Amino acid sequence: MAREGRAGPRRRPVEPFLWLLFSGGGMAAAVLVPVLVLLFGVVFPLAGGPPYDHLRAVAAHPLTRVALLGLAVLAFFHWAHRFRFAVEHGLGLGRLDRLIAPLCYGAALAGSAAAAHVLFLTL
């Protein structure tokens, strides 16, 4: 039997998906970014590390590029969600959610596209 009082199919909210990207981005940034900074910013320069040609070959591998793109996308969406709620709740601009949300998530999409461009077309 059809439910009374409902017209058409029920729309699923997108908010749980955005929270998933937020939590995934926070976890990935908290775990992977410090390791990458430690390796490429401290250990390899000070200890000699692998030669440049080897690191370039690792960075050129498609799986490495996909992993770095995944990290970048999750980090951008983590930023977008955090910034959106900081602006809406911290500055009291919740009434402008229909403007703020597309701007934040659009910026995350633009950053993700830029990361994909750098990883797949310039390296």
DSSP file (Angstrom, degrees, kcal/mol; ACC not computed):
  #  RESIDUE AA STRUCTURE BP1 BP2  ACC     N-H-->O    O-->H-N    N-H-->O    O-->H-N    TCO  KAPPA ALPHA  PHI   PSI    X-CA   Y-CA   Z-CA
    1    1 A M              0   0    0      0, 0.0     2,-0.2     0, 0.0     3,-0.0   0.000 360.0 360.0 360.0 144.0    0.0    0.0    0.0
    2    2 A A        -     0   0    0      1,-0.1     2,-0.2     4,-0.0     0, 0.0  -0.511 360.0-109.6 -78.6 147.0    1.1    3.5   -0.8
    3    3 A R    >   -     0   0    0     -2,-0.2     3,-0.8     1,-0.1     2,-0.2  -0.548  32.9-123.1 -74.9 139.2    1.8    5.9    2.1
    4    4 A E  T 3  S+     0   0    0     -2,-0.2     3,-0.1     1,-0.2    -1,-0.1  -0.567  89.4  28.6 -82.5 147.7   -0.7    8.6    2.4
    5    5 A G  T 3  S+     0   0    0      1,-0.2     2,-0.5    -2,-0.2    -1,-0.2   0.451  93.7 107.8  87.3   0.6    0.4   12.2    2.3
    6    6 A R    <   -     0   0    0     -3,-0.8     2,-0.6     4,-0.0    -1,-0.2  -0.939  51.4-159.2-115.5 132.5    3.5   11.6    0.1
    7    7 A A        -     0   0    0     -2,-0.5    -3,-0.0    -3,-0.1     0, 0.0  -0.939  58.8 -23.5-110.7 118.0    3.7   12.7   -3.4
    8    8 A G  S    S-     0   0    0     -2,-0.6     2,-0.1     2,-0.1     0, 0.0  -0.090 103.7 -27.6  78.7-179.1    6.3   10.9   -5.6
    9    9 A P        -     0   0    0      0, 0.0     2,-0.4     0, 0.0    -2,-0.1  -0.353  69.0-107.5 -71.1 149.9    9.4    9.1   -4.6
   10   10 A R        -     0   0    0     -2,-0.1     2,-0.3    -4,-0.1    -2,-0.1  -0.614  30.3-129.6 -79.7 131.9   11.2   10.1   -1.4
   11   11 A R        -     0   0    0     -2,-0.4    -1,-0.1     1,-0.0     0, 0.0  -0.647  17.0-131.8 -82.0 135.0   14.5   12.0   -1.9
   12   12 A R        -     0   0    0     -2,-0.3     2,-0.1     1,-0.1    -1,-0.0  -0.686  25.7-115.1 -84.0 137.5   17.5   10.7    0.0
   13   13 A P        -     0   0    0      0, 0.0     4,-0.3     0, 0.0    -1,-0.1  -0.433  11.3-148.3 -71.9 148.0   19.4   13.3    1.8
   14   14 A V  S >> S+     0   0    0      1,-0.2     4,-1.7     2,-0.1     3,-0.6   0.581  78.4  92.1 -88.9 -12.2   23.0   13.9    0.7
   15   15 A E  H 3> S+     0   0    0      1,-0.2     4,-2.3     2,-0.2     5,-0.2   0.855  79.8  54.6 -56.4 -42.5   24.2   14.9    4.2
   16   16 A P  H 3> S+     0   0    0      0, 0.0     4,-1.9     0, 0.0    -1,-0.2   0.889 107.9  51.2 -61.0 -35.9   25.3   11.4    5.3
   17   17 A F  H <> S+     0   0    0     -3,-0.6     4,-2.1    -4,-0.3    -2,-0.2   0.897 109.5  49.8 -65.4 -39.6   27.5   11.1    2.2
   18   18 A L  H  X S+     0   0    0     -4,-1.7     4,-2.3     1,-0.2    -1,-0.2   0.883 109.6  50.8 -66.9 -37.9   29.1   14.5    3.0
   19   19 A W  H  X S+     0   0    0     -4,-2.3     4,-2.7     2,-0.2     5,-0.2   0.862 107.9  54.3 -66.3 -34.3   29.8   13.3    6.6
   20   20 A L  H  X S+     0   0    0     -4,-1.9     4,-2.6     2,-0.2    -2,-0.2   0.928 110.1  45.5 -63.4 -45.3   31.4   10.2    5.2
   21   21 A L  H  X S+     0   0    0     -4,-2.1     4,-2.5     2,-0.2    -2,-0.2   0.890 112.7  52.6 -63.8 -38.7   33.8   12.3    3.1
   22   22 A F  H  X S+     0   0    0     -4,-2.3     4,-2.3     2,-0.2    -2,-0.2   0.946 113.4  41.4 -61.6 -49.5   34.4   14.5    6.1
   23   23 A S  H  X S+     0   0    0     -4,-2.7     4,-2.3     2,-0.2     5,-0.2   0.897 115.8  49.8 -69.8 -38.7   35.3   11.6    8.4
   24   24 A G  H  X S+     0   0    0     -4,-2.6     4,-2.6    -5,-0.2     5,-0.2   0.901 112.3  48.2 -64.2 -40.5   37.3    9.8    5.7
   25   25 A G  H  X S+     0   0    0     -4,-2.5     4,-2.5    49,-0.3     5,-0.2   0.890 111.4  49.9 -67.1 -39.4   39.3   13.0    4.9
   26   26 A G  H  X S+     0   0    0     -4,-2.3     4,-2.2    -5,-0.2    -2,-0.2   0.915 113.7  45.1 -64.7 -42.8   40.0   13.7    8.5
   27   27 A M  H  X S+     0   0    0     -4,-2.3     4,-2.0     2,-0.2     5,-0.3   0.933 115.1  46.7 -67.4 -45.8   41.2   10.2    9.1
   28   28 A A  H  X>S+     0   0    0     -4,-2.6     4,-2.6     1,-0.2     5,-0.8   0.916 114.7  47.0 -63.7 -42.6   43.3   10.0    6.0
   29   29 A A  H  X5S+     0   0    0     -4,-2.5     4,-0.6    -5,-0.2    -1,-0.2   0.892 113.0  49.2 -66.3 -38.4   44.8   13.5    6.7
   30   30 A A  H  <5S+     0   0    0     -4,-2.2    -1,-0.2    -5,-0.2    -2,-0.2   0.826 123.0  30.7 -71.1 -31.0   45.6   12.6   10.3
   31   31 A V  H  X5S+     0   0    0     -4,-2.0     4,-0.7    -5,-0.1    -2,-0.2   0.894 127.5  31.9 -94.8 -47.1   47.3    9.3    9.5
   32   32 A L  H  X5S+     0   0    0     -4,-2.6     4,-2.6    -5,-0.3     5,-0.2   0.874 108.5  59.8 -87.2 -38.9   48.9    9.7    6.1
   33   33 A V  H  X<S+     0   0    0     -5,-0.8     4,-2.8    -4,-0.6     5,-0.2   0.927 105.4  48.7 -62.2 -46.5   49.9   13.3    5.8
   34   34 A P  H  > S+     0   0    0      0, 0.0     4,-2.5     0, 0.0    -1,-0.2   0.893 112.4  50.2 -60.1 -36.3   52.3   13.3    8.8
   35   35 A V  H  X S+     0   0    0     -4,-0.7     4,-2.7     2,-0.2    -2,-0.2   0.935 112.4  46.1 -65.4 -45.3   53.9   10.1    7.5
   36   36 A L  H  X S+     0   0    0     -4,-2.6     4,-2.8     2,-0.2     5,-0.4   0.904 113.9  48.6 -64.6 -40.8   54.4   11.6    4.1
   37   37 A V  H  X S+     0   0    0     -4,-2.8     4,-2.1    -5,-0.2     5,-0.5   0.920 112.6  48.6 -64.5 -43.3   55.8   14.9    5.5
   38   38 A L  H  X>S+     0   0    0     -4,-2.5     5,-2.8    -5,-0.2     4,-1.4   0.932 117.2  41.3 -62.4 -46.0   58.2   13.0    7.8
   39   39 A L  I  <>S+     0   0    0     -4,-2.7     5,-2.9     3,-0.2    -2,-0.2   0.971 126.5  29.8 -66.7 -54.1   59.5   10.8    5.0
   40   40 A F  I  <5S+     0   0    0     -4,-2.8    -3,-0.2    -5,-0.2    -2,-0.2   0.666 127.7  40.9 -86.1 -16.0   59.8   13.3    2.2
   41   41 A G  I  <5S+     0   0    0     -4,-2.1    -3,-0.2    -5,-0.4    -1,-0.2   0.702 133.3   5.9-101.9 -22.9   60.5   16.4    4.4
   42   42 A V  I  X5S+     0   0    0     -4,-1.4     4,-2.1    -5,-0.5     5,-0.3   0.699 124.4  44.3-124.9 -59.5   62.9   15.0    7.0
   43   43 A V  I  ><S+     0   0    0     -5,-2.8     4,-3.0     1,-0.2     5,-0.2   0.947 115.1  43.0 -65.2 -53.6   64.1   11.4    6.6
   44   44 A F  H  ><S+     0   0    0     -5,-2.9     4,-0.9    -6,-0.2    -1,-0.2   0.922 116.7  46.2 -64.3 -44.8   64.9   11.3    2.9
   45   45 A P  H  4 S+     0   0    0      0, 0.0    -1,-0.2     0, 0.0    -2,-0.2   0.899 121.9  36.9 -64.4 -37.5   66.6   14.7    2.7
   46   46 A L  H  < S+     0   0    0     -4,-2.1    -2,-0.2     1,-0.2    -3,-0.2   0.865 123.3  39.2 -83.2 -36.6   68.7   14.0    5.9
   47   47 A A  H  < S-     0   0    0     -4,-3.0     2,-0.6    -5,-0.3    -1,-0.2   0.402 107.1-114.9 -96.3   2.8   69.5   10.3    5.4
   48   48 A G     <  -     0   0    0     -4,-0.9    -4,-0.1    -5,-0.2    -1,-0.1  -0.253  47.0-168.4  93.1 -48.8   70.0   10.4    1.7
   49   49 A G        -     0   0    0     -2,-0.6     3,-0.1    -6,-0.2    -5,-0.0   0.125  41.6 -27.6  56.1-173.5   67.0    8.2    1.0
   50   50 A P  S    S-     0   0    0      0, 0.0    -2,-0.0     0, 0.0     5,-0.0  -0.310  80.6 -91.5 -68.2 155.6   66.3    6.6   -2.4
   51   51 A P     >  -     0   0    0      0, 0.0     4,-2.0     0, 0.0     3,-0.5  -0.243  35.1-109.1 -66.5 159.4   67.7    8.3   -5.5
   52   52 A Y  H  > S+     0   0    0      1,-0.2     4,-2.8     2,-0.2     5,-0.2   0.880 116.9  57.0 -56.9 -42.8   65.6   10.9   -7.3
   53   53 A D  H  > S+     0   0    0      1,-0.2     4,-2.0     2,-0.2    -1,-0.2   0.877 107.1  49.1 -59.9 -37.8   65.0    8.5  -10.3
   54   54 A H  H  > S+     0   0    0     -3,-0.5     4,-2.2     2,-0.2    -1,-0.2   0.932 112.2  46.9 -67.6 -45.5   63.5    5.9   -8.0
   55   55 A L  H  X S+     0   0    0     -4,-2.0     4,-2.6     1,-0.2    -2,-0.2   0.886 111.5  52.3 -63.5 -37.8   61.2    8.3   -6.3
   56   56 A R  H  X S+     0   0    0     -4,-2.8     4,-1.7     2,-0.2    -1,-0.2   0.897 109.1  49.8 -64.4 -40.0   60.1    9.7   -9.7
   57   57 A A  H  X S+     0   0    0     -4,-2.0     4,-0.7    -5,-0.2    -2,-0.2   0.886 111.2  49.0 -66.3 -38.8   59.4    6.2  -10.9
   58   58 A V  H >< S+     0   0    0     -4,-2.2     3,-0.9     1,-0.2     6,-0.3   0.926 112.1  48.4 -65.4 -43.8   57.3    5.5   -7.8
   59   59 A A  H 3< S+     0   0    0     -4,-2.6    -1,-0.2     1,-0.2    -2,-0.2   0.799 108.5  55.2 -66.6 -28.0   55.4    8.8   -8.3
   60   60 A A  H 3< S+     0   0    0     -4,-1.7    -1,-0.2    -5,-0.2    -2,-0.2   0.618  82.0 107.6 -80.8 -12.2   54.8    8.0  -11.9
   61   61 A H  S <X S-     0   0    0     -3,-0.9     4,-2.0    -4,-0.7     3,-0.4  -0.459  74.5-130.9 -68.2 135.8   53.1    4.6  -11.1
   62   62 A P  H  > S+     0   0    0      0, 0.0     4,-2.4     0, 0.0     5,-0.2   0.851 105.3  53.4 -58.2 -37.6   49.4    4.7  -11.7
   63   63 A L  H  > S+     0   0    0      2,-0.2     4,-2.3     1,-0.2     5,-0.2   0.881 108.1  50.6 -67.2 -36.1   48.5    3.2   -8.3
   64   64 A T  H  > S+     0   0    0     -3,-0.4     4,-2.6    -6,-0.3    -1,-0.2   0.919 110.9  49.2 -64.4 -42.9   50.6    5.8   -6.5
   65   65 A R  H  X S+     0   0    0     -4,-2.0     4,-2.4     2,-0.2    -2,-0.2   0.905 111.1  49.1 -63.8 -41.5   48.8    8.6   -8.5
   66   66 A V  H  X S+     0   0    0     -4,-2.4     4,-2.6     2,-0.2    -1,-0.2   0.915 111.9  49.2 -64.3 -42.0   45.4    7.1   -7.7
   67   67 A A  H  X S+     0   0    0     -4,-2.3     4,-2.2     2,-0.2    -2,-0.2   0.914 112.6  47.0 -63.9 -42.9   46.3    6.9   -4.0
   68   68 A L  H  X S+     0   0    0     -4,-2.6     4,-2.4     2,-0.2    -1,-0.2   0.880 111.9  51.0 -66.3 -37.4   47.6   10.5   -3.9
   69   69 A L  H  X S+     0   0    0     -4,-2.4     4,-3.0     2,-0.2     5,-0.2   0.918 108.9  51.2 -65.1 -42.4   44.4   11.6   -5.7
   70   70 A G  H  X S+     0   0    0     -4,-2.6     4,-2.4     1,-0.2     5,-0.2   0.914 110.9  48.5 -59.6 -42.8   42.2    9.8   -3.2
   71   71 A L  H  X S+     0   0    0     -4,-2.2     4,-2.2     2,-0.2    -2,-0.2   0.919 113.3  47.3 -62.4 -44.0   44.1   11.5   -0.3
   72   72 A A  H  X S+     0   0    0     -4,-2.4     4,-2.6     2,-0.2    -2,-0.2   0.925 112.2  49.0 -64.9 -45.0   43.8   14.9   -2.0
   73   73 A V  H  X S+     0   0    0     -4,-3.0     4,-2.3     1,-0.2     5,-0.2   0.935 113.2  46.7 -61.4 -47.0   40.0   14.5   -2.7
   74   74 A L  H  X S+     0   0    0     -4,-2.4     4,-2.1    -5,-0.2   -49,-0.3   0.898 112.7  50.1 -63.0 -39.7   39.3   13.4    0.9
   75   75 A A  H  X S+     0   0    0     -4,-2.2     4,-2.4    -5,-0.2    -2,-0.2   0.906 110.4  50.0 -66.0 -40.6   41.3   16.2    2.3
   76   76 A F  H  X S+     0   0    0     -4,-2.6     4,-2.5     1,-0.2    -2,-0.2   0.915 113.1  45.5 -64.1 -42.5   39.5   18.8    0.1
   77   77 A F  H  X S+     0   0    0     -4,-2.3     4,-2.3     2,-0.2     5,-0.2   0.833 110.2  54.5 -72.3 -30.3   36.1   17.5    1.1
   78   78 A H  H  X S+     0   0    0     -4,-2.1     4,-2.4    -5,-0.2     5,-0.2   0.941 111.1  46.0 -62.6 -46.6   37.2   17.4    4.8
   79   79 A W  H  X S+     0   0    0     -4,-2.4     4,-3.2     1,-0.2     5,-0.3   0.935 111.4  52.1 -59.7 -46.7   38.1   21.1    4.5
   80   80 A A  H  X S+     0   0    0     -4,-2.5     4,-2.5     1,-0.2    -1,-0.2   0.911 112.1  44.6 -59.6 -44.6   34.9   21.9    2.7
   81   81 A H  H  X S+     0   0    0     -4,-2.3     4,-2.1     2,-0.2    -1,-0.2   0.923 116.1  46.2 -67.2 -43.7   32.7   20.3    5.3
   82   82 A R  H  X S+     0   0    0     -4,-2.4     4,-2.0    -5,-0.2    -2,-0.2   0.920 115.1  46.6 -64.7 -43.6   34.6   21.9    8.2
   83   83 A F  H  X S+     0   0    0     -4,-3.2     4,-2.6    -5,-0.2     5,-0.2   0.897 109.7  54.7 -66.3 -40.5   34.7   25.3    6.6
   84   84 A R  H  X S+     0   0    0     -4,-2.5     4,-2.6    -5,-0.3     5,-0.2   0.941 112.7  41.5 -58.0 -48.8   31.0   25.2    5.8
   85   85 A F  H  X>S+     0   0    0     -4,-2.1     4,-2.5     1,-0.2     5,-0.8   0.820 112.3  55.0 -73.1 -29.0   30.0   24.5    9.4
   86   86 A A  I  X>S+     0   0    0     -4,-2.0     4,-1.1    -5,-0.2     5,-0.8   0.918 113.4  42.0 -66.0 -42.3   32.5   27.0   10.7
   87   87 A V  I  X5S+     0   0    0     -4,-2.6     6,-1.1     3,-0.2     4,-0.8   0.929 119.4  43.5 -69.4 -45.2   31.0   29.7    8.6
   88   88 A E  I  <>S+     0   0    0     -4,-2.6     6,-0.9    -5,-0.2     5,-0.6   0.934 130.4  21.6 -68.6 -46.3   27.4   28.7    9.2
   89   89 A H  I  <5S+     0   0    0     -4,-2.5    -3,-0.2     3,-0.2    -2,-0.2   0.867 125.6  48.1 -93.0 -39.8   27.6   28.1   13.0
   90   90 A G  I  <<S+     0   0    0     -4,-1.1    -3,-0.2    -5,-0.8    -2,-0.1   0.896 125.1  30.1 -69.1 -40.0   30.7   30.1   14.0
   91   91 A L  T  <<S-     0   0    0     -4,-0.8    -1,-0.2    -5,-0.8    -2,-0.2   0.451 108.4-119.6 -97.6  -2.5   29.6   33.2   12.1
   92   92 A G  T   5S+     0   0    0     -6,-0.2     3,-0.3    -4,-0.1    -3,-0.2   0.843  71.3 132.1  70.3  33.9   25.9   32.6   12.5
   93   93 A L    > < +     0   0    0     -6,-1.1     3,-2.0    -5,-0.6     7,-0.2  -0.057  17.6 126.8-107.6  32.2   25.2   32.5    8.7
   94   94 A G  G >   +     0   0    0     -6,-0.9     3,-1.5     1,-0.3    -1,-0.2   0.770  64.6  68.0 -59.5 -27.0   23.2   29.3    8.7
   95   95 A R  G 3  S+     0   0    0     -3,-0.3     3,-0.3     1,-0.3    -1,-0.3   0.690  95.3  57.4 -67.7 -16.4   20.4   31.1    6.9
   96   96 A L  G X>  +     0   0    0     -3,-2.0     4,-2.8     1,-0.2     3,-1.7   0.058  67.9 121.3 -99.9  24.5   22.7   31.3    3.9
   97   97 A D  H <>  +     0   0    0     -3,-1.5     4,-2.2     1,-0.3    -1,-0.2   0.848  67.5  60.9 -58.0 -36.3   23.2   27.5    3.7
   98   98 A R  H 34 S+     0   0    0     -3,-0.3    -1,-0.3     1,-0.2    -2,-0.1   0.705 115.6  34.5 -66.6 -17.8   21.9   27.3    0.1
   99   99 A L  H <> S+     0   0    0     -3,-1.7     4,-1.4     2,-0.1    -2,-0.2   0.802 118.8  48.4 -98.1 -42.5   24.7   29.6   -0.9
  100  100 A I  H  X S+     0   0    0     -4,-2.8     4,-2.7    -7,-0.2     5,-0.2   0.920 106.6  54.7 -68.9 -45.8   27.5   28.5    1.4
  101  101 A A  H  X S+     0   0    0     -4,-2.2     4,-2.7     1,-0.2     5,-0.4   0.931 109.4  45.1 -59.5 -50.2   27.2   24.7    0.8
  102  102 A P  H  > S+     0   0    0      0, 0.0     4,-2.0     0, 0.0    -1,-0.2   0.878 114.0  51.2 -63.4 -33.7   27.6   24.8   -3.0
  103  103 A L  H  X S+     0   0    0     -4,-1.4     4,-2.1     2,-0.2    -2,-0.2   0.936 113.7  43.6 -66.3 -44.9   30.5   27.3   -2.8
  104  104 A C  H  X S+     0   0    0     -4,-2.7     4,-1.8     2,-0.2    -3,-0.2   0.955 119.8  40.0 -65.3 -50.6   32.4   25.1   -0.3
  105  105 A Y  H  X S+     0   0    0     -4,-2.7     4,-2.2    -5,-0.2    -1,-0.2   0.812 113.5  55.6 -72.9 -28.1   31.7   21.8   -2.0
  106  106 A G  H  X S+     0   0    0     -4,-2.0     4,-2.5    -5,-0.4    -1,-0.2   0.890 107.1  50.2 -65.8 -39.4   32.3   23.4   -5.4
  107  107 A A  H  X S+     0   0    0     -4,-2.1     4,-2.6     2,-0.2    -2,-0.2   0.886 109.4  51.7 -64.5 -38.0   35.7   24.6   -4.2
  108  108 A A  H  X S+     0   0    0     -4,-1.8     4,-2.3     2,-0.2    -2,-0.2   0.904 110.6  48.0 -65.0 -40.5   36.4   21.0   -3.1
  109  109 A L  H  X S+     0   0    0     -4,-2.2     4,-2.5     2,-0.2    -2,-0.2   0.909 111.9  49.7 -64.9 -41.2   35.5   19.7   -6.5
  110  110 A A  H  X S+     0   0    0     -4,-2.5     4,-2.4     2,-0.2    -2,-0.2   0.916 111.9  47.9 -64.2 -42.6   37.7   22.3   -8.2
  111  111 A G  H  X S+     0   0    0     -4,-2.6     4,-2.4     2,-0.2    -1,-0.2   0.887 111.4  50.9 -63.7 -38.6   40.6   21.5   -5.9
  112  112 A S  H  X S+     0   0    0     -4,-2.3     4,-2.4     2,-0.2    -2,-0.2   0.903 110.5  48.9 -65.1 -41.0   40.1   17.8   -6.7
  113  113 A A  H  X S+     0   0    0     -4,-2.5     4,-2.3     2,-0.2    -2,-0.2   0.895 111.1  50.2 -65.5 -39.3   40.0   18.5  -10.4
  114  114 A A  H  X S+     0   0    0     -4,-2.4     4,-2.5     2,-0.2    -2,-0.2   0.903 110.3  50.0 -64.8 -40.7   43.2   20.5  -10.1
  115  115 A A  H  X S+     0   0    0     -4,-2.4     4,-2.8     2,-0.2     5,-0.2   0.912 110.8  49.4 -63.5 -42.0   44.9   17.7   -8.1
  116  116 A A  H  X S+     0   0    0     -4,-2.4     4,-2.6     2,-0.2     5,-0.4   0.902 110.5  51.2 -63.3 -40.3   43.8   15.2  -10.8
  117  117 A H  H  X>S+     0   0    0     -4,-2.3     4,-2.1     2,-0.2     5,-0.8   0.938 113.3  44.1 -61.4 -47.2   45.2   17.5  -13.5
  118  118 A V  I  X>S+     0   0    0     -4,-2.5     4,-0.9     3,-0.2     5,-0.9   0.927 117.9  44.3 -64.2 -45.0   48.6   17.8  -11.7
  119  119 A L  I  <5S+     0   0    0     -4,-2.8    -2,-0.2    -5,-0.2    -1,-0.2   0.874 125.9  27.4 -70.5 -37.6   48.8   14.1  -10.9
  120  120 A F  I  <5S+     0   0    0     -4,-2.6    -3,-0.2    -5,-0.2    -2,-0.2   0.664 129.6  31.8-104.1 -17.2   47.8   12.7  -14.3
  121  121 A L  I  <5S+     0   0    0     -4,-2.1    -3,-0.2    -5,-0.4    -2,-0.1   0.655 123.2  34.7-115.2 -19.0   48.7   15.4  -16.8
  122  122 A T  I  <<       0   0    0     -4,-0.9    -3,-0.2    -5,-0.8    -4,-0.1   0.675 360.0 360.0-112.2 -19.7   51.8   17.1  -15.5
  123  123 A L      <       0   0    0     -5,-0.9    -1,-0.1    -4,-0.1    -4,-0.1   0.486 360.0 360.0 -83.2 360.0   53.8   14.4  -13.7
